[in-house]
């Protein structure tokens, strides 16, 4: 599995630690930024969207996006067609986001989740497969909704 990781300045330290921790569990990983915890950091909604585009185009299987709360990253990522970003600040949400919703982006809040729990969440999320079956229809409906509300504009 290939993953892409991205963070804002608040998520930088957690992202760096998760990169080291997750390396044995993935076949490839790319860091999309930011590359410092110092302010001012890059405009993370645009970084999140660009990283999400790589998942949408299937250049990466999944992504882990980190900001202070995980909320901003999840909002930005979910604007990209084909992305199912889930805010996963606990193990149950992480597991169910994969099993029931086939989430392809996991968003974490670096100011919400401690380092050890974040590692457990990320590993569980990486290792959990989509259950399919009765959940497949729901995931297909997400695509229908994207098409209905898609208003493509250039940023």
C-alpha positions as protocol buffer text, in pm:
chain_id: "A"
residue {
  index: 1
  type: UNK
  ca { x: 0 y: 0 z: 0 }
}
residue {
  index: 2
  type: UNK
  ca { x: 125 y: 348 z: -92 }
}
residue {
  index: 3
  type: UNK
  ca { x: 23 y: 639 z: 129 }
}
residue {
  index: 4
  type: UNK
  ca { x: 62 y: 1014 z: 109 }
}
residue {
  index: 5
  type: UNK
  ca { x: 93 y: 1224 z: 421 }
}
residue {
  index: 6
  type: UNK
  ca { x: 34 y: 1595 z: 464 }
}
residue {
  index: 7
  type: UNK
  ca { x: 9 y: 1831 z: 760 }
}
residue {
  index: 8
  type: UNK
  ca { x: -9 y: 2190 z: 864 }
}
residue {
  index: 9
  type: UNK
  ca { x: 241 y: 2335 z: 1114 }
}
residue {
  index: 10
  type: UNK
  ca { x: 39 y: 2202 z: 1410 }
}
residue {
  index: 11
  type: UNK
  ca { x: 51 y: 1849 z: 1270 }
}
residue {
  index: 12
  type: UNK
  ca { x: 414 y: 1852 z: 1161 }
}
residue {
  index: 13
  type: UNK
  ca { x: 562 y: 1672 z: 1464 }
}
residue {
  index: 14
  type: UNK
  ca { x: 293 y: 1402 z: 1463 }
}
residue {
  index: 15
  type: UNK
  ca { x: 335 y: 1352 z: 1087 }
}
residue {
  index: 16
  type: UNK
  ca { x: 711 y: 1306 z: 1126 }
}
residue {
  index: 17
  type: UNK
  ca { x: 665 y: 1047 z: 1401 }
}
residue {
  index: 18
  type: UNK
  ca { x: 392 y: 861 z: 1209 }
}
residue {
  index: 19
  type: UNK
  ca { x: 614 y: 844 z: 900 }
}
residue {
  index: 20
  type: UNK
  ca { x: 877 y: 653 z: 1101 }
}
residue {
  index: 21
  type: UNK
  ca { x: 619 y: 437 z: 1276 }
}
residue {
  index: 22
  type: UNK
  ca { x: 421 y: 342 z: 963 }
}
residue {
  index: 23
  type: UNK
  ca { x: 717 y: 272 z: 734 }
}
residue {
  index: 24
  type: UNK
  ca { x: 719 y: -105 z: 808 }
}
residue {
  index: 25
  type: UNK
  ca { x: 345 y: -132 z: 735 }
}
residue {
  index: 26
  type: UNK
  ca { x: 337 y: 29 z: 388 }
}
residue {
  index: 27
  type: UNK
  ca { x: 514 y: -27 z: 58 }
}
residue {
  index: 28
  type: UNK
  ca { x: 557 y: 340 z: -20 }
}
residue {
  index: 29
  type: UNK
  ca { x: 507 y: 676 z: 144 }
}
residue {
  index: 30
  type: UNK
  ca { x: 537 y: 1036 z: 33 }
}
residue {
  index: 31
  type: UNK
  ca { x: 541 y: 1348 z: 246 }
}
residue {
  index: 32
  type: UNK
  ca { x: 349 y: 1628 z: 75 }
}
residue {
  index: 33
  type: UNK
  ca { x: 441 y: 1891 z: 336 }
}
residue {
  index: 34
  type: UNK
  ca { x: 463 y: 2102 z: 540 }
}
residue {
  index: 35
  type: UNK
  ca { x: 827 y: 2063 z: 621 }
}
residue {
  index: 36
  type: UNK
  ca { x: 849 y: 2275 z: 935 }
}
residue {
  index: 37
  type: UNK
  ca { x: 654 y: 2338 z: 1253 }
}
residue {
  index: 38
  type: UNK
  ca { x: 731 y: 2709 z: 1226 }
}
residue {
  index: 39
  type: UNK
  ca { x: 478 y: 2970 z: 1128 }
}
residue {
  index: 40
  type: UNK
  ca { x: 386 y: 3076 z: 872 }
}
residue {
  index: 41
  type: UNK
  ca { x: 319 y: 2736 z: 724 }
}
residue {
  index: 42
  type: UNK
  ca { x: 181 y: 2686 z: 376 }
}
residue {
  index: 43
  type: UNK
  ca { x: -188 y: 2726 z: 316 }
}
residue {
  index: 44
  type: UNK
  ca { x: -295 y: 2380 z: 430 }
}
residue {
  index: 45
  type: UNK
  ca { x: -642 y: 2365 z: 267 }
}
residue {
  index: 46
  type: UNK
  ca { x: -470 y: 2384 z: -72 }
}
residue {
  index: 47
  type: UNK
  ca { x: -204 y: 2131 z: 35 }
}
residue {
  index: 48
  type: UNK
  ca { x: -479 y: 1897 z: 156 }
}
residue {
  index: 49
  type: UNK
  ca { x: -668 y: 1932 z: -171 }
}
residue {
  index: 50
  type: UNK
  ca { x: -359 y: 1868 z: -384 }
}
residue {
  index: 51
  type: UNK
  ca { x: -264 y: 1564 z: -173 }
}
residue {
  index: 52
  type: UNK
  ca { x: -624 y: 1438 z: -194 }
}
residue {
  index: 53
  type: UNK
  ca { x: -609 y: 1471 z: -573 }
}
residue {
  index: 54
  type: UNK
  ca { x: -323 y: 1218 z: -578 }
}
residue {
  index: 55
  type: UNK
  ca { x: -542 y: 970 z: -389 }
}
residue {
  index: 56
  type: UNK
  ca { x: -836 y: 1043 z: -617 }
}
residue {
  index: 57
  type: UNK
  ca { x: -616 y: 976 z: -922 }
}
residue {
  index: 58
  type: UNK
  ca { x: -502 y: 650 z: -754 }
}
residue {
  index: 59
  type: UNK
  ca { x: -136 y: 756 z: -744 }
}
residue {
  index: 60
  type: UNK
  ca { x: -162 y: 665 z: -375 }
}
residue {
  index: 61
  type: UNK
  ca { x: -391 y: 409 z: -216 }
}
residue {
  index: 62
  type: UNK
  ca { x: -468 y: 621 z: 89 }
}
residue {
  index: 63
  type: UNK
  ca { x: -369 y: 936 z: 271 }
}
residue {
  index: 64
  type: UNK
  ca { x: -313 y: 1050 z: 626 }
}
residue {
  index: 65
  type: UNK
  ca { x: -376 y: 1421 z: 674 }
}
residue {
  index: 66
  type: UNK
  ca { x: -296 y: 1599 z: 1001 }
}
residue {
  index: 67
  type: UNK
  ca { x: -378 y: 1942 z: 1139 }
}
residue {
  index: 68
  type: UNK
  ca { x: -450 y: 2079 z: 1485 }
}
residue {
  index: 69
  type: UNK
  ca { x: -797 y: 1926 z: 1511 }
}
residue {
  index: 70
  type: UNK
  ca { x: -817 y: 1723 z: 1189 }
}
residue {
  index: 71
  type: UNK
  ca { x: -1131 y: 1917 z: 1099 }
}
residue {
  index: 72
  type: UNK
  ca { x: -978 y: 2157 z: 846 }
}
residue {
  index: 73
  type: UNK
  ca { x: -794 y: 1881 z: 665 }
}
residue {
  index: 74
  type: UNK
  ca { x: -1107 y: 1667 z: 645 }
}
residue {
  index: 75
  type: UNK
  ca { x: -1316 y: 1956 z: 512 }
}
residue {
  index: 76
  type: UNK
  ca { x: -1058 y: 2040 z: 243 }
}
residue {
  index: 77
  type: UNK
  ca { x: -997 y: 1677 z: 142 }
}
residue {
  index: 78
  type: UNK
  ca { x: -1368 y: 1601 z: 110 }
}
residue {
  index: 79
  type: UNK
  ca { x: -1403 y: 1873 z: -153 }
}
residue {
  index: 80
  type: UNK
  ca { x: -1207 y: 1652 z: -395 }
}
residue {
  index: 81
  type: UNK
  ca { x: -1420 y: 1408 z: -597 }
}
residue {
  index: 82
  type: UNK
  ca { x: -1350 y: 1048 z: -506 }
}
residue {
  index: 83
  type: UNK
  ca { x: -1226 y: 1129 z: -158 }
}
residue {
  index: 84
  type: UNK
  ca { x: -1386 y: 988 z: 152 }
}
residue {
  index: 85
  type: UNK
  ca { x: -1192 y: 1159 z: 430 }
}
residue {
  index: 86
  type: UNK
  ca { x: -1279 y: 1060 z: 785 }
}
residue {
  index: 87
  type: UNK
  ca { x: -1184 y: 1241 z: 1103 }
}
residue {
  index: 88
  type: UNK
  ca { x: -1046 y: 960 z: 1318 }
}
residue {
  index: 89
  type: UNK
  ca { x: -953 y: 1070 z: 1666 }
}
residue {
  index: 90
  type: UNK
  ca { x: -1035 y: 731 z: 1820 }
}
residue {
  index: 91
  type: UNK
  ca { x: -983 y: 366 z: 1728 }
}
residue {
  index: 92
  type: UNK
  ca { x: -1350 y: 285 z: 1673 }
}
residue {
  index: 93
  type: UNK
  ca { x: -1397 y: 566 z: 1419 }
}
residue {
  index: 94
  type: UNK
  ca { x: -1080 y: 467 z: 1238 }
}
residue {
  index: 95
  type: UNK
  ca { x: -1188 y: 105 z: 1204 }
}
residue {
  index: 96
  type: UNK
  ca { x: -1546 y: 182 z: 1103 }
}
residue {
  index: 97
  type: UNK
  ca { x: -1440 y: 450 z: 855 }
}
residue {
  index: 98
  type: UNK
  ca { x: -1259 y: 176 z: 664 }
}
residue {
  index: 99
  type: UNK
  ca { x: -1501 y: -113 z: 717 }
}
residue {
  index: 100
  type: UNK
  ca { x: -1824 y: 72 z: 647 }
}
residue {
  index: 101
  type: UNK
  ca { x: -1727 y: 377 z: 437 }
}
residue {
  index: 102
  type: UNK
  ca { x: -1411 y: 270 z: 255 }
}
residue {
  index: 103
  type: UNK
  ca { x: -1245 y: 593 z: 373 }
}
residue {
  index: 104
  type: UNK
  ca { x: -937 y: 662 z: 166 }
}
residue {
  index: 105
  type: UNK
  ca { x: -811 y: 953 z: 378 }
}
residue {
  index: 106
  type: UNK
  ca { x: -767 y: 948 z: 754 }
}
residue {
  index: 107
  type: UNK
  ca { x: -758 y: 1289 z: 922 }
}
residue {
  index: 108
  type: UNK
  ca { x: -603 y: 1328 z: 1265 }
}
residue {
  index: 109
  type: UNK
  ca { x: -602 y: 1612 z: 1514 }
}
residue {
  index: 110
  type: UNK
  ca { x: -251 y: 1658 z: 1652 }
}
residue {
  index: 111
  type: UNK
  ca { x: -383 y: 1878 z: 1934 }
}
residue {
  index: 112
  type: UNK
  ca { x: -657 y: 1625 z: 2014 }
}
residue {
  index: 113
  type: UNK
  ca { x: -487 y: 1284 z: 1998 }
}
residue {
  index: 114
  type: UNK
  ca { x: -172 y: 1185 z: 2185 }
}
residue {
  index: 115
  type: UNK
  ca { x: 122 y: 1031 z: 2000 }
}
residue {
  index: 116
  type: UNK
  ca { x: 65 y: 672 z: 2117 }
}
residue {
  index: 117
  type: UNK
  ca { x: -306 y: 677 z: 2034 }
}
residue {
  index: 118
  type: UNK
  ca { x: -235 y: 837 z: 1696 }
}
residue {
  index: 119
  type: UNK
  ca { x: 0 y: 549 z: 1615 }
}
residue {
  index: 120
  type: UNK
  ca { x: -267 y: 294 z: 1709 }
}
residue {
  index: 121
  type: UNK
  ca { x: -529 y: 479 z: 1504 }
}
residue {
  index: 122
  type: UNK
  ca { x: -306 y: 506 z: 1198 }
}
residue {
  index: 123
  type: UNK
  ca { x: -198 y: 143 z: 1210 }
}
residue {
  index: 124
  type: UNK
  ca { x: -554 y: 18 z: 1262 }
}
residue {
  index: 125
  type: UNK
  ca { x: -678 y: 238 z: 977 }
}
residue {
  index: 126
  type: UNK
  ca { x: -403 y: 113 z: 743 }
}
residue {
  index: 127
  type: UNK
  ca { x: -468 y: -252 z: 830 }
}
residue {
  index: 128
  type: UNK
  ca { x: -849 y: -245 z: 817 }
}
residue {
  index: 129
  type: UNK
  ca { x: -1011 y: -347 z: 490 }
}
residue {
  index: 130
  type: UNK
  ca { x: -1344 y: -233 z: 347 }
}
residue {
  index: 131
  type: UNK
  ca { x: -1615 y: -485 z: 440 }
}
residue {
  index: 132
  type: UNK
  ca { x: -1805 y: -440 z: 114 }
}
residue {
  index: 133
  type: UNK
  ca { x: -2138 y: -621 z: 102 }
}
residue {
  index: 134
  type: UNK
  ca { x: -2424 y: -407 z: 229 }
}
residue {
  index: 135
  type: UNK
  ca { x: -2184 y: -113 z: 267 }
}
residue {
  index: 136
  type: UNK
  ca { x: -2097 y: -101 z: -103 }
}
residue {
  index: 137
  type: UNK
  ca { x: -2424 y: 66 z: -197 }
}
residue {
  index: 138
  type: UNK
  ca { x: -2360 y: 347 z: 49 }
}
residue {
  index: 139
  type: UNK
  ca { x: -2015 y: 413 z: -93 }
}
residue {
  index: 140
  type: UNK
  ca { x: -2160 y: 419 z: -445 }
}
residue {
  index: 141
  type: UNK
  ca { x: -2413 y: 679 z: -331 }
}
residue {
  index: 142
  type: UNK
  ca { x: -2128 y: 907 z: -222 }
}
residue {
  index: 143
  type: UNK
  ca { x: -2020 y: 913 z: -587 }
}
residue {
  index: 144
  type: UNK
  ca { x: -2373 y: 993 z: -700 }
}
residue {
  index: 145
  type: UNK
  ca { x: -2385 y: 1286 z: -458 }
}
residue {
  index: 146
  type: UNK
  ca { x: -2047 y: 1413 z: -583 }
}
residue {
  index: 147
  type: UNK
  ca { x: -2175 y: 1419 z: -940 }
}
residue {
  index: 148
  type: UNK
  ca { x: -2494 y: 1595 z: -837 }
}
residue {
  index: 149
  type: UNK
  ca { x: -2316 y: 1873 z: -650 }
}
residue {
  index: 150
  type: UNK
  ca { x: -1991 y: 1900 z: -849 }
}
residue {
  index: 151
  type: UNK
  ca { x: -1917 y: 2257 z: -952 }
}
residue {
  index: 152
  type: UNK
  ca { x: -1566 y: 2236 z: -1088 }
}
residue {
  index: 153
  type: UNK
  ca { x: -1376 y: 2563 z: -1075 }
}
residue {
  index: 154
  type: UNK
  ca { x: -1009 y: 2649 z: -1093 }
}
residue {
  index: 155
  type: UNK
  ca { x: -835 y: 2752 z: -772 }
}
